[in-house]
Amino acid sequence: MAILKITKKHHKRFNNPFPSSVSTTIPYVQGSLFFNSKRVPSDQTFSIGTDFHLSWTSNNGGHLSISHLSHQTRPIWSTIPGQAFVSAALVDTEVEESRGSFLVKDKDVHLVCNHQTIEDIRVIEDISQFDHHLECEVADSPCVSQGLEKKSDAQEIHLPTLMITGRLFNMSKKSKRFQKHGIQATMQFEAKGPSVYARYWVLFNQKGNHEVGFQVKIEKPNFVSRNQVSKKASGVYQGFKRRLSNRKKRLDWCWYLSRPRGFVLVSSVEEEIGNLDIPKPEEFNRVWLTYASDENERFYGFGEQFSHMNFKGKRVPIFVQEQGIGRGDQPITLAANLISYRAGGDWSTTYAPSPFYITSKMRSVCLEGYDYTVFDLTRLDRVQIQIHGNSVEGRILHGNSPCELIERSTESIGRLPELPEWIISGAIVGMQGGTDAVRHIWDELRTYDVPVSAFWLQDWVGQRETLIGSQLWWNWEVDAQRYWGWKELIKDLSSQNIKVDKKQNKRRNLFEEAKKLDILVKDSNGNPYMVPNTAFDVGMLDLTHPKTATWFKQILREMVDDGVRGWMADFGEGLPVDAVLYSGEDPISAHNRYPELWAKINRELVEEWKSSSLDKVKEDEDEGLVFFMRAGFRDSPKWGMLFWEGDQMVSWQTNDGIKSSVVGLLSSGISGYAFNHSDIGGYCTVNLPIVKYRRSEELLLRWMELNSFTTVFRTHEGNKPSCNSQFYSNHQTMSHFARSAKVYKAWKFYRIQLVKEAAQKGLPICRHLFLHYPDDECVHRLSYQQFLVGSEFLVVPVLDKGKKKVKAYFPLGESSSWIHIWTGKVFSKQGREEWVEAPIGYPAVFVKVGSQVGETFLNNLRSLGIL
């Protein structure tokens, strides 16, 4: 039986500053493919629905490829000739957990089935035939009938459907060698124990005009002794030859798995295993999918990623967690790891991953489900996906451009709704300090003529001082001393069309209420699970409990009834992997689903309030509610409204500073998070004796310029406000804030267009150049250096300390030239880099020559006194 070990390191101090990373999973699995030459034709094309076909050829050991009928010569998915595309194993697992950070490790490997046979490729023409074939296939395997979904609704299946069946096989083996070298076809296994095999099923069916759904299910492993294999052997398999040398006899049938000899098909699955010295196994807990990739293929997406845009050559884990403090930038990562186990994170840690990608070859795959998954892109010629489970379900998308693929993907996972106009009309002023401080800053903002949409008052609940700085009381009710005259403050701000992001003073203990209702996540003893967070412990709502949503939405409703129009739905990434949930579901899978459930509850309140206030909303479009969150998963765009990128460092660094905020913005946009933004100036401030990260005035000003071209323009004081430069610090910062807010206001008309387009098609506001110039090789080398706003603006921000100019790249394939908004200089040469002056206050921004959007933007800048 495989072991799952949970290691808690919440309170461990003085840790290894260089902890292990994603390489702790099995690095690679490789096996051979064989097919039954009597049942599987040499070459044949099969229909999948009405718009796709699958081609099978026996050449070079056999392989499959899927194409859309409109581009039959361009495969959107294909296997590697002669190599297994499905593998399975039974592996021990260890999960290290520390304050929202997680590391999943593969330990001992008990069983491996890394070779594959294809016994049959079957076309299923009608729904009754589909059910009949599936029932026949799974009749003697109850576990399969539960895991492999039977689609009884004909509308969910575009017939014909394709079913591929066969076996996975190998020898039982327990070795730690796999952790270092992987499981390869050239590896030797001595057959001193029983051989292992399992049946598998792969289904392909058309799920829409432009996507193929697939399901993979693997039966429980079967064991058979060598004598039983030889006696019961039957069948004819391409490439199987028996050769037995004297040396192999001495080695007791040693298998050379690069070209397996001595293997024959076991025709019966009923061999007795009771006399073998091995326990009857549970189901496999690892599945690998392996398929072809081109050497120069680039991979984009995987949710909100902060360090890289192109993931070719990387191993990408998909698990929701804290992004970390530093994420590889030094010395902060070392210091954070030293103080709290794995608190620094690494390049792969993120609040909002997604098992989805788009490639430069216009290929795209999205996995369903919530199992822990690793995408291995380290081999030049292939993709290998490791799934912690015994089945896989997903979609293969067809599209002719990146924008088409995003549209097709978000059509399935869901799209963000249109934002209320007020949230994208002016600055969202994030500040703290209470009623007097807010009124004082409000007066200053009016003096500088800053277009303000809302005050975001995160300390409305009160504050406490902890190890990391000022943190909030999490009781979701106003601190009446800090914010005296709360209702009057909201009323006065509303009279100037300024919203408030937060409730009247009902002194309640929400923790005790939730505990009494029995809606908190539990530990193994049935008690509320107290989750460590910085310097205090918290309870987490069990979002699978039917009472939770009603209770929490009532809390939100009371807040909204007092005049609040927006809020931050923070956290959602820290569900413990050994928690006990009301639903009884596996907490490791539930961990990735939790932020989607968190978004769903908040969104339900928004929709319920909209329905009950329909007449009021129609009269005033600015009355809409909005919430923003940082944690997410694949389907979060379906339930969310707006995202922010979490807690960047107040630094210029690459993995967790201002540069990472651009990468996170663009990667999340490819993954369906159309509306995203970062805290202006960053958040994480460190003021230790030997490690100091304080927000400089220059960094703040440059971050203002950057965010004036994102969906939302919102400030944050950081976790240690007194150590940071703020927008209100002096005349220079306030003047620059006013200027940047007016630049943001000048393209509101275009932002509204893009928000509508995002709600209709899923396209992001801020876009990597790959989305519009996929054939330009130079574009694929860009990450944070520049980006597009829609298709009409090209933004090249200053992201380095002390720089006064930037290098702008003007892509190939554009029909028009670009005009620099500050000087009017026209750049006509495509595929070239140009140095452009960019002093503070004049970020390098270009609009297309002849663009109506560009002309309107320039006119608005003039009318606002900026140009």
C-alpha positions in Angstrom: 0.0 0.0 0.0 1.3 3.4 -0.9 2.1 5.8 2.0 1.0 9.4 2.3 3.0 11.3 4.9 2.2 14.8 5.9 5.0 16.7 7.5 4.1 19.9 9.4 6.9 22.5 9.7 4.8 25.5 10.8 6.9 26.2 14.0 10.3 25.1 12.8 12.9 27.8 13.3 16.5 28.2 11.9 15.8 26.2 8.7 17.8 25.3 5.7 17.9 28.5 3.7 18.2 26.4 0.5 15.4 23.9 0.7 14.6 21.3 -2.0 12.4 22.4 -4.9 10.1 20.9 -7.6 12.8 18.3 -8.5 11.6 16.1 -5.6 9.1 14.3 -7.9 10.1 11.5 -10.3 12.0 13.3 -13.0 11.0 11.2 -16.0 9.1 8.0 -17.1 9.7 6.4 -20.4 8.4 3.1 -21.9 7.8 1.4 -25.2 4.6 1.0 -27.2 3.3 -2.2 -28.8 0.2 -3.1 -30.7 -1.8 -6.1 -31.6 -1.2 -6.6 -35.3 -4.2 -8.8 -35.7 -6.7 -6.3 -34.2 -5.1 -2.9 -34.9 -4.7 -1.9 -38.5 -1.4 -0.7 -40.0 -2.7 2.7 -41.0 -6.2 4.1 -40.5 -8.0 7.4 -39.8 -10.9 7.5 -37.3 -13.5 10.3 -36.9 -13.9 12.0 -33.5 -17.2 13.8 -33.7 -17.9 15.8 -36.8 -14.8 18.1 -36.8 -11.8 16.0 -35.8 -10.1 12.9 -36.8 -7.4 10.6 -35.2 -4.8 9.1 -37.4 -3.0 5.8 -36.5 0.1 4.5 -38.2 2.1 1.5 -37.4 5.3 3.0 -38.8 8.3 3.4 -36.4 6.6 1.5 -33.7 3.2 3.2 -34.0 1.8 6.5 -33.1 -1.4 8.6 -32.9 -2.2 12.1 -34.0 -5.3 14.3 -33.8 -6.2 17.0 -36.3 -9.1 19.4 -37.0 -10.7 18.8 -40.4 -10.0 22.4 -41.4 -6.2 21.8 -40.9 -5.7 18.1 -41.5 -1.9 18.4 -41.9 -1.4 20.2 -38.6 -1.7 17.9 -35.6 -3.0 19.5 -32.4 -1.9 16.5 -30.4 0.3 13.5 -31.3 2.2 10.7 -29.5 5.9 9.8 -30.0 6.5 6.9 -32.4 7.1 3.6 -30.6 6.8 5.1 -27.1 4.2 4.7 -24.5 1.8 7.6 -24.1 0.2 6.3 -20.9 2.1 5.0 -17.8 1.2 4.4 -14.2 2.8 3.7 -10.8 2.2 3.2 -7.1 4.3 5.6 -5.2 4.7 6.8 -1.6 4.0 10.5 -1.2 5.2 13.1 1.4 3.8 16.6 1.6 5.7 19.2 3.6 3.5 22.0 4.8 4.4 25.3 6.5 2.1 28.3 6.8 0.5 28.1 3.4 3.6 26.7 1.6 3.6 23.2 0.3 6.1 20.8 -1.2 4.9 17.4 -2.7 7.5 14.7 -2.8 7.6 11.3 -4.5 9.3 8.8 -2.2 9.6 5.0 -2.8 8.2 3.6 -6.0 6.4 0.3 -5.4 5.0 -0.5 -8.8 5.7 0.8 -12.3 3.8 0.0 -15.5 5.7 2.1 -18.0 5.2 0.0 -21.2 2.0 0.0 -23.1 0.1 -2.1 -25.6 -2.8 -1.1 -27.9 -5.2 -4.0 -28.2 -8.1 -2.2 -29.9 -9.1 1.2 -31.4 -12.9 1.2 -31.5 -15.3 3.7 -33.0 -18.6 4.1 -31.1 -21.3 5.5 -33.4 -24.3 6.0 -31.2 -25.1 6.6 -27.6 -26.6 3.2 -26.9 -23.6 1.6 -28.4 -21.3 3.8 -26.3 -23.0 2.6 -23.1 -22.9 -1.0 -24.3 -19.2 -1.0 -25.1 -18.3 0.8 -21.9 -20.3 -1.6 -19.8 -18.6 -4.6 -21.6 -15.2 -3.2 -21.1 -15.6 -2.5 -17.4 -17.8 -5.4 -16.4 -15.1 -7.2 -14.6 -13.5 -4.1 -13.2 -15.8 -2.2 -10.8 -13.2 0.5 -10.1 -13.3 1.5 -13.7 -17.0 1.9 -14.0 -16.8 4.4 -11.1 -13.9 6.5 -12.4 -14.6 6.5 -16.1 -17.7 8.7 -16.5 -20.5 7.4 -18.7 -22.0 10.2 -20.7 -25.7 9.5 -20.9 -26.6 12.9 -22.2 -26.2 12.8 -26.0 -25.7 16.6 -26.0 -22.4 16.2 -24.1 -21.0 13.8 -26.8 -20.5 14.6 -30.4 -20.5 11.1 -31.9 -18.6 9.2 -33.0 -16.5 8.7 -29.9 -13.2 6.8 -30.0 -12.1 4.2 -27.4 -8.5 2.9 -27.2 -7.9 -0.1 -25.0 -4.8 -2.1 -24.0 -2.5 -2.9 -21.1 0.3 -1.3 -19.2 3.0 -3.6 -18.0 6.4 -3.9 -16.2 7.9 -5.6 -13.2 7.4 -4.8 -9.6 10.3 -2.9 -8.3 11.1 -0.8 -5.3 13.9 1.6 -5.8 15.0 5.1 -4.8 17.0 5.3 -7.9 13.9 6.6 -9.7 14.0 9.9 -7.8 17.3 10.8 -9.3 17.3 9.2 -12.8 13.6 8.7 -13.6 12.1 5.5 -15.1 13.6 4.9 -18.6 13.0 2.3 -21.3 16.7 1.3 -21.1 16.5 0.5 -17.4 17.0 -3.2 -16.4 14.6 -5.0 -14.1 15.2 -8.5 -12.7 12.2 -10.7 -12.8 12.7 -12.3 -9.4 9.3 -11.1 -8.3 5.9 -11.1 -10.1 5.3 -9.2 -13.3 2.7 -6.4 -13.1 0.1 -5.3 -15.7 -3.1 -3.3 -15.8 -5.7 -2.6 -18.3 -6.4 1.0 -19.4 -9.0 2.9 -21.4 -8.6 6.1 -23.3 -11.7 7.9 -24.7 -11.7 10.7 -27.2 -14.8 12.7 -27.9 -15.7 16.0 -29.5 -16.9 18.4 -26.8 -17.4 21.5 -29.0 -16.7 22.8 -32.4 -13.0 23.3 -31.5 -12.1 20.9 -28.7 -11.6 17.2 -28.1 -12.2 15.8 -24.7 -10.2 12.9 -23.4 -10.4 10.5 -20.5 -7.9 8.0 -19.3 -8.7 5.4 -16.7 -6.4 2.6 -15.4 -7.5 -0.6 -13.8 -6.0 -1.8 -10.5 -2.7 -3.6 -11.0 -2.6 -7.3 -11.5 0.3 -9.6 -10.5 1.3 -12.8 -12.2 4.2 -15.1 -11.6 6.7 -15.8 -14.4 5.5 -19.4 -14.7 1.9 -18.2 -15.1 2.9 -15.8 -17.8 4.6 -18.5 -19.9 1.8 -21.0 -19.5 -1.1 -18.6 -20.2 0.6 -16.6 -22.9 -1.3 -15.9 -26.1 -1.7 -13.1 -28.7 0.4 -11.7 -31.4 2.2 -8.3 -30.8 4.2 -6.3 -33.2 7.8 -6.1 -32.0 7.7 -8.9 -29.5 10.4 -11.5 -29.9 11.5 -14.3 -27.6 15.2 -14.8 -27.2 16.8 -16.5 -24.2 20.5 -16.7 -23.8 22.5 -18.6 -21.3 23.4 -15.4 -19.6 19.8 -14.4 -19.3 19.0 -17.7 -17.7 21.6 -17.1 -15.1 20.0 -13.7 -14.5 16.6 -15.3 -14.2 14.9 -13.6 -17.2 16.4 -10.1 -17.0 14.2 -7.7 -19.1 15.9 -5.2 -21.3 13.1 -2.7 -21.5 14.4 -0.7 -24.3 13.4 -3.6 -26.6 11.5 -5.9 -24.4 12.1 -9.6 -25.2 10.3 -12.6 -23.7 7.0 -10.7 -23.2 3.7 -12.2 -24.4 0.1 -11.2 -23.8 -1.5 -12.6 -20.7 -5.0 -13.5 -21.9 -6.6 -13.9 -18.4 -7.0 -11.4 -15.6 -8.0 -14.0 -13.0 -4.6 -15.4 -12.0 -4.4 -16.1 -8.3 -2.1 -13.8 -6.4 -2.7 -15.0 -2.9 0.4 -17.2 -2.9 2.6 -14.3 -4.0 4.5 -12.5 -1.3 2.9 -9.1 -2.1 -0.3 -7.5 -0.8 -3.2 -7.0 -3.1 -2.7 -3.5 -4.2 -5.0 -0.5 -4.3 -5.4 1.6 -7.4 -2.4 3.3 -9.0 -1.8 6.8 -7.6 0.3 8.1 -10.4 -0.5 8.5 -14.1 1.7 9.9 -16.8 0.7 11.2 -20.2 3.5 11.6 -22.7 3.2 13.1 -26.1 5.1 15.0 -28.8 6.4 18.5 -28.8 8.6 20.4 -31.3 12.1 21.4 -30.2 11.5 25.1 -30.7 8.0 25.1 -29.3 7.3 27.7 -26.6 4.8 27.1 -23.8 2.7 29.9 -22.2 0.1 30.0 -19.5 -0.1 27.7 -16.5 -2.1 30.3 -14.6 -0.5 33.2 -12.8 3.2 32.7 -13.0 5.7 35.3 -11.9 9.2 34.3 -13.1 8.8 33.0 -16.6 6.6 33.4 -19.7 8.0 30.5 -21.7 8.2 27.2 -19.8 10.0 25.1 -22.3 12.8 23.4 -20.3 10.9 23.7 -17.0 9.0 21.3 -14.7 5.8 23.2 -13.7 4.0 22.0 -10.6 0.3 22.9 -10.4 -0.6 23.5 -6.7 -2.2 26.5 -5.1 0.0 28.0 -2.3 1.7 31.1 -1.0 3.9 32.6 -3.6 6.7 33.1 -1.1 8.9 36.0 0.0 11.6 36.6 -2.6 10.9 33.5 -4.7 14.6 33.1 -5.5 15.6 36.8 -5.3 18.5 37.2 -2.8 19.2 37.9 0.0 15.5 38.0 1.0 14.7 34.4 0.0 17.5 33.0 2.0 16.5 35.1 5.0 12.8 34.1 4.7 13.7 30.4 4.5 16.0 30.7 7.4 13.3 32.2 9.7 10.3 30.1 8.5 10.4 26.8 6.6 10.2 27.4 2.8 8.7 30.9 3.3 10.9 32.2 0.5 9.2 30.1 -2.2 10.8 29.6 -5.6 10.1 30.4 -9.2 7.2 28.0 -9.4 5.2 29.0 -6.3 2.0 30.9 -7.0 -1.4 31.7 -5.6 -3.2 30.9 -8.8 -1.8 28.1 -11.1 -3.8 26.4 -13.8 -3.3 23.0 -15.6 -3.5 24.8 -19.0 -1.1 26.0 -21.7 -0.9 27.5 -25.2 2.1 26.9 -27.4 3.8 28.8 -30.2 2.6 26.0 -32.5 -1.0 26.8 -31.7 -1.5 23.7 -29.5 -3.3 23.8 -26.2 -4.2 21.3 -23.5 -6.3 21.9 -20.4 -6.8 19.3 -17.7 -10.0 18.9 -15.7 -10.0 17.9 -12.0 -8.0 19.2 -9.1 -5.3 16.6 -8.5 -1.7 17.7 -7.9 0.0 17.7 -11.3 3.5 18.4 -12.7 4.0 19.4 -16.4 7.5 18.2 -17.4 8.7 20.2 -20.4 12.4 19.5 -19.9 12.7 17.2 -22.9 13.0 18.9 -26.3 10.7 16.4 -28.1 7.9 15.8 -25.7 5.6 16.8 -22.9 5.1 14.6 -19.9 2.3 15.3 -17.4 2.4 13.5 -14.0 -1.0 13.4 -12.3 -1.4 12.3 -8.7 -4.4 10.0 -9.2 -5.5 7.0 -11.2 -7.4 8.8 -13.9 -7.1 11.9 -16.1 -9.6 14.0 -17.9 -9.0 17.1 -20.1 -9.4 18.9 -23.3 -7.3 19.4 -26.4 -8.1 22.7 -28.1 -8.0 23.8 -31.7 -7.4 27.4 -32.8 -5.5 29.3 -35.5 -4.1 32.0 -33.2 -3.4 32.6 -29.5 -6.5 34.8 -29.2 -8.6 32.1 -30.7 -7.3 29.5 -28.3 -7.9 31.8 -25.3 -11.5 32.4 -26.6 -12.0 28.6 -26.9 -10.6 27.9 -23.5 -12.6 30.5 -21.6 -15.7 29.4 -23.4 -15.3 26.1 -21.4 -13.9 27.3 -18.1 -15.9 30.5 -17.8 -15.2 34.2 -18.2 -15.1 37.2 -15.9 -18.2 39.4 -16.0 -18.0 43.1 -17.0 -16.7 45.2 -14.2 -18.8 48.1 -12.7 -17.7 51.3 -14.4 -16.7 53.0 -11.1 -13.9 50.5 -10.4 -12.1 51.4 -13.7 -12.8 55.1 -13.8 -10.1 56.5 -11.5 -7.7 55.8 -8.7 -8.5 53.3 -6.0 -6.8 54.9 -3.0 -5.5 52.2 -0.6 -4.7 53.7 2.8 -5.1 53.1 6.6 -5.3 55.2 9.7 -8.9 55.8 10.5 -11.5 58.5 9.8 -9.3 61.5 10.4 -6.5 60.2 8.2 -8.9 59.4 5.4 -10.5 62.9 5.4 -7.1 64.5 5.5 -5.8 62.6 2.4 -9.1 63.1 0.7 -8.7 66.9 1.0 -5.1 66.7 -0.4 -6.3 64.6 -3.4 -8.9 67.2 -4.2 -6.2 69.9 -4.1 -4.1 68.0 -6.6 -7.2 67.2 -8.8 -6.7 63.4 -8.6 -9.5 61.4 -10.3 -10.6 59.1 -7.5 -13.0 56.2 -7.8 -12.8 54.7 -4.4 -11.1 54.5 -1.0 -9.9 51.0 -0.1 -9.7 50.9 3.6 -8.2 47.6 4.6 -7.8 48.5 8.3 -11.6 49.1 8.8 -11.5 46.0 11.0 -8.7 47.3 13.2 -5.0 46.4 13.3 -2.5 44.4 15.3 1.2 44.4 15.3 2.9 41.1 14.4 6.3 39.8 13.4 5.8 40.8 9.8 4.3 44.3 10.5 0.8 45.7 10.8 -1.9 43.0 10.2 -5.6 43.1 10.4 -8.1 41.7 12.8 -10.1 39.2 10.8 -13.5 39.6 12.3 -15.2 41.4 9.3 -16.7 44.3 11.3 -15.7 47.9 11.7 -13.3 49.1 14.4 -15.6 51.9 15.8 -12.7 53.7 17.5 -10.5 53.8 14.5 -13.3 54.7 12.1 -15.6 56.8 14.2 -18.5 58.2 12.1 -18.2 55.3 9.6 -21.6 55.8 8.1 -21.1 59.5 7.7 -17.7 59.0 6.1 -19.3 56.6 3.5 -22.1 59.0 2.9 -19.8 62.0 2.3 -17.6 60.0 -0.1 -20.6 58.7 -2.0 -21.9 62.2 -2.5 -18.7 62.7 -4.6 -19.2 59.4 -6.5 -16.4 57.8 -4.4 -17.0 54.2 -3.3 -15.7 52.5 -0.2 -14.1 49.1 -0.3 -15.7 48.1 3.5 -20.0 47.8 8.3 -21.7 48.8 11.2 -20.5 48.0 14.7 -22.1 44.8 15.8 -19.6 43.3 18.2 -19.7 39.6 17.2 -17.3 36.8 17.6 -17.5 35.3 14.1 -15.1 32.4 15.0 -17.4 31.3 17.8 -20.4 31.6 15.6 -18.9 29.5 12.9 -17.7 27.0 15.5 -21.2 26.7 16.9 -22.6 26.2 13.4 -20.0 23.4 12.9 -18.9 25.0 9.6 -15.2 25.2 10.2 -12.6 22.9 8.6 -11.8 20.1 11.0 -8.7 18.2 12.0 -8.5 14.4 12.2 -9.9 14.6 15.8 -13.0 16.4 14.7 -11.9 19.8 16.2 -11.7 23.1 14.3 -8.4 23.0 12.4 -6.3 26.0 13.7 -4.1 27.1 10.8 -0.9 29.0 11.6 -0.7 32.4 9.9 2.4 34.5 10.7 2.0 35.2 14.4 -1.5 33.8 15.1 -3.7 30.9 14.3 -7.0 31.1 12.3 -10.0 28.9 11.6 -11.0 28.2 8.0 -14.5 28.0 6.7 -15.5 24.6 5.3 -16.8 25.8 2.0 -18.2 22.3 1.2 -20.7 22.6 4.1 -24.2 23.6 3.0 -24.6 26.1 5.8 -21.4 28.0 5.1 -22.5 30.0 2.1 -25.7 31.2 3.7 -24.0 32.3 6.9 -21.1 34.1 5.2 -23.2 35.8 2.5 -25.3 37.3 5.3 -22.2 38.9 6.7 -21.3 40.3 3.3 -24.8 41.5 2.8 -24.8 43.6 6.0 -21.5 45.2 4.9 -23.0 46.1 1.5 -26.2 47.4 3.1 -24.1 49.9 4.9 -22.8 51.4 1.6 -19.7 49.4 0.9 -19.4 48.6 -2.8 -16.2 46.5 -3.0 -14.0 44.2 -0.9 -10.8 42.1 -1.0 -11.6 38.3 -0.7 -8.1 37.6 0.5 -6.4 34.2 1.0 -7.9 30.9 -0.1 -4.6 29.2 -0.8 -3.9 27.6 2.6 -6.4 24.6 3.0 -4.3 22.0 5.0 -3.8 18.8 3.0 -4.8 16.7 6.0 -8.0 18.6 6.7 -11.3 16.8 7.2 -14.2 18.4 5.1 -17.9 18.0 5.3 -18.0 16.6 1.8 -15.5 13.9 2.7 -13.4 14.6 -0.4 -9.7 14.1 -0.6 -8.2 17.3 1.0 -5.2 17.3 -1.4 -7.6 17.7 -4.4 -9.9 19.9 -2.4 -7.0 22.2 -1.8 -6.8 23.3 -5.4 -10.6 23.6 -5.6 -10.9 25.7 -2.4 -10.2 29.1 -4.0 -12.8 28.5 -6.6 -15.4 27.7 -3.9 -14.2 30.9 -2.1 -14.8 32.9 -5.3 -18.2 31.3 -5.9 -19.6 32.3 -2.5 -18.5 35.9 -3.0 -19.9 36.0 -6.5 -23.2 34.5 -5.4 -23.7 37.5 -3.0 -22.9 39.9 -5.9 -25.5 38.3 -8.2 -28.1 38.0 -5.4 -27.6 41.7 -4.5 -27.8 42.7 -8.1 -31.1 40.8 -8.6 -32.7 42.3 -5.4 -31.4 45.8 -6.4 -32.2 45.6 -10.1 -34.1 48.9 -10.4 -31.4 50.8 -8.5 -28.6 49.3 -10.5 -30.4 50.2 -13.8 -30.7 53.8 -12.6 -27.1 54.1 -11.6 -24.6 51.8 -13.3 -22.0 52.8 -10.7 -23.9 50.9 -8.1 -22.4 47.5 -9.0 -20.5 45.5 -6.5 -17.0 44.1 -7.0 -14.6 41.9 -5.1 -11.0 41.0 -5.9 -8.9 38.0 -4.9 -5.4 36.6 -5.2 -5.9 32.8 -4.9 -7.4 30.9 -7.9 -7.3 27.8 -10.0 -8.4 26.8 -13.5 -12.2 27.8 -13.2 -11.7 30.9 -11.1 -12.6 33.2 -14.0 -16.1 31.6 -14.0 -16.7 32.8 -10.4 -14.3 35.7 -9.8 -14.6 39.3 -10.8 -11.2 40.8 -10.5 -7.8 39.5 -9.4 -4.7 41.0 -7.9 -1.2 39.5 -7.9 -0.7 39.2 -4.2 2.3 40.4 -2.2 5.2 41.5 -4.3 8.4 42.8 -2.6 9.0 46.5 -2.6 11.9 45.9 -4.9 13.2 46.1 -8.5 14.1 42.4 -8.5 13.0 39.8 -11.1 11.2 37.0 -9.2 9.2 38.9 -6.7 9.6 42.6 -7.4 8.2 45.0 -10.0 9.3 42.9 -12.9 7.4 39.8 -11.6 4.2 41.9 -11.5 4.4 42.3 -15.3 5.0 38.6 -15.8 2.1 37.6 -13.5 -0.1 40.1 -15.3 0.6 38.6 -18.8 0.8 34.9 -17.9 -2.5 35.1 -16.0 -4.1 36.9 -18.9 -3.3 34.0 -21.2 -4.9 31.6 -18.7 -8.2 33.4 -18.6 -7.6 36.0 -15.8 -8.6 38.9 -18.0 -8.7 41.5 -15.2 -5.6 41.6 -13.0 -3.4 44.1 -11.3 -0.8 44.6 -8.6 -0.4 46.8 -5.6 1.2 50.1 -6.7 4.7 50.0 -5.1 4.5 46.4 -4.0 3.6 45.1 -0.5 6.3 43.1 1.3 8.6 45.4 3.3 11.5 44.1 5.4 13.2 46.1 8.0 15.6 43.8 9.8 19.1 44.8 11.0 20.9 43.1 8.1 18.2 42.7 5.5 16.2 45.8 4.5 13.6 46.1 1.7 12.0 49.6 1.8 10.0 51.1 -1.0 12.0 53.9 -2.5 10.4 57.0 -4.0 11.7 56.1 -7.5 10.3 52.6 -7.3 6.9 54.0 -6.3 6.8 56.5 -9.1 7.8 53.9 -11.7 5.2 51.4 -10.4 2.5 54.2 -10.7 3.5 54.6 -14.4 3.3 50.9 -15.0 -0.1 50.4 -13.3 -1.6 53.4 -15.1 -1.8 50.9 -18.0 -3.4 48.0 -16.1 -7.1 47.2 -15.5 -7.2 48.8 -12.0 -5.1 51.6 -10.6 -4.8 50.9 -6.9 -2.3 51.9 -4.2 -1.2 50.0 -1.1 0.8 51.3 1.8 2.5 47.9 2.4 2.9 45.8 5.5 5.2 48.5 7.1 3.8 51.8 5.9 6.2 54.0 7.9 9.2 52.4 6.1 7.8 53.0 2.6 7.5 56.0 0.3 3.7 56.7 -0.1 1.8 58.6 -2.8 1.0 61.2 -0.1 4.6 61.5 1.2 5.5 64.8 -0.4 4.7 67.1 -3.3 6.7 65.0 -5.8 4.9 61.8 -5.0 1.4 63.4 -4.9 2.0 65.3 -8.2 3.2 62.2 -9.9 0.2 60.2 -8.5 -2.1 62.8 -9.9 -0.4 62.7 -13.3 -0.5 58.9 -13.5 -4.1 58.8 -12.4 -5.0 61.2 -15.2 -3.1 59.1 -17.8 -5.1 56.1 -16.5 -8.3 58.2 -16.9 -7.4 59.2 -20.4 -7.9 55.7 -21.8 -11.0 54.9 -19.8 -13.0 54.8 -23.0 -10.8 52.0 -24.4 -10.7 50.2 -21.1 -14.5 50.0 -21.2 -14.3 48.5 -24.7 -11.7 45.9 -23.6 -13.7 45.0 -20.5 -16.7 44.2 -22.7 -14.5 42.2 -25.1 -13.0 40.3 -22.1 -16.5 39.4 -20.9 -17.5 38.2 -24.4 -14.3 36.5 -25.5 -12.1 36.1 -22.5 -9.2 38.2 -23.9 -7.1 40.0 -21.3 -6.7 43.7 -21.0 -2.9 43.5 -20.8 -1.4 41.1 -23.4 2.0 39.6 -24.1 3.0 40.4 -27.7 2.7 36.7 -28.5 -1.1 37.0 -28.6 -0.9 39.3 -31.7 2.5 38.5 -33.2 3.0 34.7 -32.7 5.1 34.4 -35.8 7.8 36.9 -34.7 10.6 34.9 -33.1 11.9 37.9 -31.2 8.6 38.3 -29.4 9.0 34.9 -27.8 12.2 36.2 -26.0 10.2 38.9 -24.2 8.9 38.5 -20.7 8.5 41.6 -18.5 10.2 44.1 -20.9 7.0 45.3 -22.7 3.4 44.5 -23.3 0.3 45.5 -25.2 -2.9 47.0 -23.9 -5.5 45.5 -26.1 -4.0 45.7 -29.6 -3.6 49.5 -29.8 -1.1 50.4 -27.1 2.5 49.3 -26.7 3.9 49.9 -23.2 7.6 49.6 -22.4 7.9 50.4 -18.7 11.1 51.4 -16.8 11.7 48.5 -14.4 15.3 49.2 -13.3 16.6 51.6 -10.7 18.2 54.7 -12.1 17.3 54.1 -15.8 16.1 57.0 -17.9 15.7 55.1 -21.2 14.4 51.8 -22.4 14.9 49.5 -25.4 11.6 49.1 -27.3 11.0 46.3 -29.8 8.6 46.9 -32.6 7.2 43.6 -33.8 7.0 42.1 -37.3 3.7 41.7 -38.9 2.1 45.0 -38.0 0.4 46.8 -40.9 0.9 50.3 -39.3 3.7 52.2 -37.6 3.9 53.2 -33.9 3.9 56.8 -32.6 5.5 57.8 -29.4 2.8 59.6 -27.4 5.1 62.2 -25.8 7.3 63.3 -28.7 5.1 62.3 -31.7 8.1 60.4 -33.2 7.0 57.6 -35.6 8.7 54.2 -35.6 8.1 52.5 -38.9 10.7 49.8 -39.1 9.4 46.4 -38.0 11.4 43.7 -36.2 13.8 46.3 -34.7 14.8 47.5 -31.3 15.1 51.2 -30.6 16.3 53.1 -27.6 13.7 55.5 -26.3 14.0 58.2 -23.7 11.8 57.6 -20.6 12.5 60.1 -17.8 10.2 59.9 -14.7 6.7 61.1 -15.8 7.2 60.0 -19.4 7.0 56.2 -19.7 7.7 54.8 -23.1 4.2 54.3 -24.6 3.2 54.0 -28.2 0.0 53.9 -30.2 -0.7 52.8 -33.7 -0.5 55.4 -36.4 -4.0 56.0 -37.8 -5.7 54.3 -34.9 -8.9 55.9 -33.8 -8.3 54.6 -30.3 -4.8 56.1 -30.3 -6.1 59.5 -31.5 -8.8 59.7 -28.9 -6.2 58.8 -26.2 -3.9 61.6 -27.3 -6.7 64.1 -27.4 -7.8 63.1 -23.9 -4.2 63.5 -22.6 -4.3 67.0 -24.0 -7.6 67.9 -22.5 -6.4 66.7 -19.1 -3.3 68.9 -19.4 -0.9 66.0 -19.6 0.2 66.3 -23.2 
